[in-house]
Amino acid sequence: MSMSVGSPAGEEDSFNTTINTTPLVDVMLVLLIIFLITIPVITKSIKVDLPKAANIATQTKPENISVAVDSAGNIYWNDKRLPDLNKLIEEVALVAVQDPQPEIHVRGDSDARYEAVARVIYGIQRGGVVKVGFLTEPDRGFRGTR
């Protein structure tokens, strides 16, 4: 093994600044060969007789119902306007017997009176539906009065 300390004429040799990729290629080829050999060993599995299972039909979820209350206190069942609270209770009672029960989404106008929305909640409760949700708009920088 020898080492070069400098040239006899006193000139300085410049350093080799390029990357030697030969060791990298050698390592990658070795890894490739290792993976090619080990993958078939890993994918082999023990032969087992698996039990047979019958397909069970999945239960479809009923469509959600939208109940809206506008600023005047009018009640809407999906897109149909209901004349009064008793009609809402009748509509809710018809869907309350379904199995599984649909979920009712209440959409209250921001200018609607609280008692109008509370009456709708009461009507849904009297009709027999237990899943009730409220729909709101996402808060994008609230600028109202507090």
Wavefront OBJ file of the C-alpha trace (Angstrom):
o trace
v 0.000 0.000 0.000
v 1.392 3.351 -0.902
v 0.499 6.935 -0.346
v 1.167 9.949 -2.485
v 2.390 12.892 -0.444
v 2.940 15.247 -3.318
v 4.606 15.485 -6.676
v 8.379 15.765 -6.770
v 8.175 18.999 -8.771
v 6.217 20.682 -5.974
v 2.946 20.997 -7.911
v -0.202 20.429 -5.972
v -2.608 17.830 -7.307
v -6.212 18.878 -7.403
v -8.721 16.825 -5.461
v -11.115 14.552 -7.299
v -14.502 16.103 -6.552
v -16.693 13.627 -8.446
v -18.712 11.030 -6.599
v -17.641 7.456 -7.075
v -20.885 5.566 -7.758
v -19.352 2.120 -8.164
v -19.855 1.092 -4.502
v -23.435 2.377 -4.650
v -24.185 0.286 -7.750
v -22.582 -2.762 -6.144
v -24.691 -2.403 -2.990
v -27.888 -1.927 -5.018
v -27.207 -5.046 -7.096
v -26.589 -7.110 -3.957
v -29.861 -5.833 -2.434
v -31.727 -6.625 -5.646
v -30.414 -10.183 -5.642
v -31.329 -10.615 -1.956
v -34.905 -9.420 -2.610
v -35.245 -11.648 -5.678
v -34.245 -14.662 -3.607
v -36.295 -13.919 -0.457
v -39.618 -12.813 -1.988
v -40.673 -16.281 -3.226
v -39.857 -17.699 0.211
v -42.020 -15.091 1.948
v -45.026 -15.521 -0.354
v -45.281 -19.252 0.228
v -47.776 -20.092 2.919
v -49.073 -23.187 4.602
v -52.021 -24.812 2.837
v -55.064 -24.496 5.039
v -58.695 -25.366 4.322
v -60.538 -22.165 5.167
v -64.116 -22.361 6.457
v -66.934 -21.555 4.062
v -69.158 -18.584 4.862
v -72.468 -17.534 3.405
v -72.811 -14.025 2.091
v -75.050 -11.955 4.305
v -76.785 -9.093 2.575
v -75.777 -5.795 4.084
v -78.513 -3.652 5.466
v -78.855 -0.460 3.515
v -79.057 2.762 5.444
v -82.277 4.701 4.913
v -82.120 8.099 3.286
v -81.830 11.035 5.672
v -84.769 13.413 5.881
v -84.319 17.154 5.880
v -86.704 19.325 7.907
v -86.236 23.053 7.382
v -87.593 26.039 9.298
v -87.497 29.373 7.493
v -87.391 32.832 9.056
v -91.208 33.078 8.982
v -91.557 29.819 10.950
v -92.775 27.699 8.010
v -91.881 23.992 8.180
v -90.579 22.070 5.148
v -90.337 18.256 4.876
v -87.489 17.747 2.379
v -88.773 20.259 -0.238
v -92.498 20.091 0.562
v -94.072 22.776 2.761
v -96.147 21.421 5.635
v -99.255 23.345 6.735
v -98.769 22.885 10.488
v -97.028 20.990 13.274
v -99.632 18.178 13.299
v -98.789 17.307 9.683
v -95.098 17.157 10.671
v -95.943 14.728 13.491
v -97.888 12.548 11.013
v -94.974 12.501 8.540
v -92.480 11.657 11.296
v -94.735 8.859 12.602
v -94.781 7.292 9.116
v -90.989 7.078 8.925
v -90.476 6.235 12.614
v -91.695 2.666 12.046
v -88.964 1.929 9.479
v -86.144 -0.359 10.544
v -83.552 1.165 10.785
v -84.970 4.558 11.499
v -83.841 7.366 9.210
v -82.039 10.346 10.670
v -83.776 13.705 10.506
v -81.618 16.741 9.792
v -83.025 20.022 11.057
v -82.049 23.112 9.073
v -83.078 26.258 10.908
v -82.767 29.677 9.298
v -80.433 31.956 11.232
v -83.277 34.503 11.503
v -85.865 31.929 12.624
v -87.253 32.272 16.128
v -85.977 29.762 18.650
v -89.504 28.656 19.545
v -90.224 27.711 15.895
v -87.207 25.388 15.817
v -88.072 24.063 19.288
v -91.604 23.232 18.070
v -90.133 21.242 15.202
v -87.865 19.314 17.593
v -90.853 18.630 19.812
v -92.861 17.403 16.797
v -90.050 15.053 15.755
v -89.843 13.716 19.306
v -93.617 13.163 19.441
v -93.457 11.386 16.074
v -91.032 8.820 17.468
v -87.748 9.424 15.645
v -84.746 9.431 17.958
v -81.924 10.379 15.564
v -81.956 14.127 15.035
v -79.100 16.253 13.741
v -78.654 19.976 13.113
v -77.121 21.337 9.929
v -75.121 24.562 10.038
v -72.840 26.511 7.763
v -69.108 26.432 8.534
v -67.858 29.487 10.429
v -65.821 31.571 7.982
v -64.819 34.499 10.135
v -67.910 35.320 12.162
v -68.786 39.009 11.650
v -72.159 39.190 13.357
v -73.071 40.948 16.569
v -72.504 39.146 19.819
l 1 2 3 4 5 6 7 8 9 10 11 12 13 14 15 16 17 18 19 20 21 22 23 24 25 26 27 28 29 30 31 32 33 34 35 36 37 38 39 40 41 42 43 44 45 46 47 48 49 50 51 52 53 54 55 56 57 58 59 60 61 62 63 64 65 66 67 68 69 70 71 72 73 74 75 76 77 78 79 80 81 82 83 84 85 86 87 88 89 90 91 92 93 94 95 96 97 98 99 100 101 102 103 104 105 106 107 108 109 110 111 112 113 114 115 116 117 118 119 120 121 122 123 124 125 126 127 128 129 130 131 132 133 134 135 136 137 138 139 140 141 142 143 144 145 146
